[in-house]
Amino acid sequence: SKEGAALQKGRPVTFRTVNSGLPHIETLQLSPVATRALIERARAEGTSVHGALCAALVLAGRQSSTLWNGAPVRVMSPINLRNELGIGEDCGLYVWAGSVSINPRNPADFWKIARFAKSSLMEKQALGRIGMELEGLGQAMDSGIDVPGAAQVFAQVLPFELLVTNLGKLAFPFDCGNFRLKALWGPAVLMGFEQ
């Protein structure tokens, strides 16, 4: 497809064994006031907080790496399929992923990039599309491929320079007597791909 070809125009992505060292982690937490302001502004701009996160990280990456200025930056985002499948909070892993390619020739307009990221990811959430992608992936995996080969298939099908996950708003109340939930982190995954 035309979209698939666009995703392949960036730098090749290679699989490497995850090293056993601990990752360097930095955190940033927005205040409740700032979070509400971001939600309201994103809605007013016709996008979402996730779209804003994608735009912010792409623009920051362009400022810190020359590699991100010469080729599309491909942003991969896990997609929660619970609503599409009507599952609710059933225990299980109901995720897929979508990749959005941000062209370096696009103007560095924050909200335009955020709207593009949101609309592109919404298209990738259609169950019919996910079904076709799963069928193609299943055929590749059923062909007797080994682990390094499977990693290369994944790198070609869903290449990315940036992985953005967003837990979103919790859909359930937390009520455990005197205990209070202060923060929720995760899931965290080391993908095994370069950078």
C-alpha positions as CSV (number, residue, x, y, z in Angstrom):
1,S,0.0,0.0,0.0
2,K,1.0,3.6,-0.4
3,E,1.0,4.0,3.4
4,G,3.2,0.9,3.9
5,A,5.7,2.3,1.3
6,A,5.8,5.6,3.2
7,L,6.7,3.7,6.4
8,Q,9.6,1.9,4.7
9,K,11.3,5.2,3.5
10,G,13.0,5.8,6.8
11,R,16.2,4.3,8.1
12,P,16.3,0.5,8.3
13,V,15.6,-0.7,11.8
14,T,17.6,-3.7,13.1
15,F,17.0,-6.2,15.9
16,R,19.7,-6.7,18.5
17,T,19.7,-8.8,21.6
18,V,18.7,-6.7,24.6
19,N,21.7,-6.2,26.9
20,S,21.4,-7.1,30.5
21,G,22.3,-3.7,31.8
22,L,19.6,-1.7,33.6
23,P,18.0,1.1,31.5
24,H,18.4,4.7,32.4
25,I,15.0,6.1,33.4
26,E,13.9,9.7,33.9
27,T,10.4,10.7,34.9
28,L,8.3,13.8,34.6
29,Q,4.9,14.2,36.2
30,L,2.4,16.9,35.3
31,S,0.4,18.4,38.0
32,P,-3.4,17.7,38.0
33,V,-4.0,21.4,36.9
34,A,-1.5,21.0,34.0
35,T,-3.0,17.7,33.1
36,R,-6.5,19.1,32.9
37,A,-5.2,22.1,30.9
38,L,-3.5,19.7,28.4
39,I,-6.7,17.6,28.1
40,E,-8.8,20.7,27.4
41,R,-6.4,22.2,24.9
42,A,-6.0,18.9,23.1
43,R,-9.8,18.6,22.7
44,A,-10.1,22.2,21.6
45,E,-7.4,21.5,18.9
46,G,-9.2,18.4,17.7
47,T,-6.8,15.9,19.0
48,S,-6.0,13.9,22.1
49,V,-3.4,13.9,24.9
50,H,-1.8,10.9,23.1
51,G,-1.5,12.9,19.8
52,A,0.1,15.7,21.8
53,L,2.6,13.3,23.4
54,C,3.5,12.0,20.0
55,A,4.0,15.6,18.6
56,A,6.0,16.7,21.6
57,L,8.4,13.8,21.5
58,V,8.9,14.0,17.7
59,L,9.7,17.7,17.9
60,A,12.0,17.2,20.9
61,G,13.7,14.3,19.0
62,R,14.3,16.5,15.9
63,Q,16.0,19.1,18.2
64,S,18.3,16.5,19.8
65,S,19.2,14.2,16.8
66,T,20.1,15.1,13.3
67,L,19.0,11.6,12.2
68,W,15.4,12.6,12.9
69,N,15.6,15.6,10.6
70,G,16.6,13.7,7.4
71,A,14.0,10.9,7.4
72,P,10.5,10.2,8.6
73,V,10.2,9.6,12.3
74,R,8.0,6.5,12.8
75,V,6.1,6.6,16.0
76,M,4.7,3.3,17.2
77,S,1.8,3.2,19.7
78,P,0.2,0.2,21.4
79,I,-3.6,0.2,20.8
80,N,-6.0,-1.0,23.5
81,L,-8.5,-3.2,21.8
82,R,-10.9,-3.7,24.8
83,N,-13.5,-1.3,23.5
84,E,-13.4,-2.6,19.9
85,L,-13.8,-6.2,21.2
86,G,-16.4,-5.3,23.9
87,I,-14.3,-7.0,26.5
88,G,-14.4,-4.4,29.4
89,E,-11.9,-5.1,32.1
90,D,-11.6,-8.9,31.5
91,C,-8.1,-10.2,32.4
92,G,-6.0,-10.6,29.3
93,L,-3.6,-8.8,26.9
94,Y,-5.8,-7.2,24.2
95,V,-3.3,-5.0,22.4
96,W,-2.2,-4.3,18.9
97,A,0.1,-1.5,17.6
98,G,-0.1,1.2,15.0
99,S,2.8,3.2,13.5
100,V,2.5,6.8,12.3
101,S,5.2,8.3,10.0
102,I,5.9,12.0,10.6
103,N,7.6,13.4,7.5
104,P,10.6,15.7,8.1
105,R,9.3,18.1,5.5
106,N,6.1,18.7,7.5
107,P,6.2,22.1,9.2
108,A,7.0,21.9,12.9
109,D,3.4,22.8,13.9
110,F,2.8,21.1,17.2
111,W,-1.0,20.8,16.9
112,K,-1.0,19.8,13.3
113,I,1.4,16.9,14.0
114,A,-0.8,16.0,17.1
115,R,-4.0,15.9,14.9
116,F,-2.2,13.8,12.2
117,A,-0.9,11.3,14.8
118,K,-4.4,10.9,16.4
119,S,-6.2,10.5,13.0
120,S,-3.6,8.1,11.7
121,L,-3.8,5.9,14.8
122,M,-7.6,5.9,14.7
123,E,-7.5,4.4,11.2
124,K,-5.2,1.7,12.5
125,Q,-7.7,0.7,15.2
126,A,-10.4,-0.6,12.8
127,L,-11.0,-4.3,13.5
128,G,-11.1,-5.2,9.8
129,R,-7.6,-3.7,9.3
130,I,-6.2,-5.3,12.5
131,G,-7.6,-8.7,11.3
132,M,-5.9,-8.5,8.0
133,E,-2.6,-7.5,9.7
134,L,-2.9,-10.4,12.2
135,E,-3.6,-12.8,9.3
136,G,-0.5,-11.7,7.4
137,L,1.6,-11.9,10.6
138,G,0.3,-15.3,11.4
139,Q,1.2,-16.6,7.9
140,A,4.8,-15.3,8.3
141,M,5.1,-16.9,11.8
142,D,3.6,-20.2,10.5
143,S,6.3,-20.5,7.7
144,G,8.8,-22.0,10.1
145,I,10.7,-18.8,10.7
146,D,13.3,-18.7,13.5
147,V,13.5,-16.0,16.3
148,P,16.0,-13.7,14.5
149,G,13.9,-14.0,11.3
150,A,10.7,-13.2,13.2
151,A,12.4,-10.1,14.7
152,Q,13.4,-8.9,11.2
153,V,9.8,-9.5,10.0
154,F,8.5,-7.3,12.9
155,A,11.2,-4.7,12.1
156,Q,10.0,-4.5,8.5
157,V,6.3,-4.6,9.2
158,L,6.2,-2.1,12.0
159,P,9.5,-0.1,12.1
160,F,9.8,2.8,14.5
161,E,12.2,5.3,16.0
162,L,9.9,6.2,18.9
163,L,7.6,4.1,21.0
164,V,4.9,6.1,22.9
165,T,2.6,4.3,25.3
166,N,-0.1,6.1,27.2
167,L,-2.1,4.3,29.9
168,G,-4.8,7.0,29.6
169,K,-7.5,7.5,32.2
170,L,-8.3,4.6,34.5
171,A,-11.8,3.3,33.8
172,F,-12.4,1.9,37.2
173,P,-12.6,3.3,40.7
174,F,-10.0,2.3,43.3
175,D,-11.6,1.5,46.6
176,C,-9.5,-0.4,49.2
177,G,-10.5,1.1,52.5
178,N,-7.8,3.3,53.8
179,F,-5.3,2.5,51.0
180,R,-5.0,5.0,48.2
181,L,-3.6,4.6,44.7
182,K,-1.0,7.3,44.2
183,A,0.5,6.3,40.8
184,L,0.4,3.6,38.2
185,W,3.4,2.8,36.0
186,G,3.6,0.4,33.1
187,P,3.6,-1.7,31.1
188,A,7.3,-1.4,30.4
189,V,8.8,-3.4,27.6
190,L,12.3,-3.5,26.2
191,M,11.7,-4.3,22.5
192,G,15.2,-5.4,21.5
193,F,15.5,-3.0,18.6
194,E,18.2,-0.4,18.1
195,Q,17.8,2.9,19.8
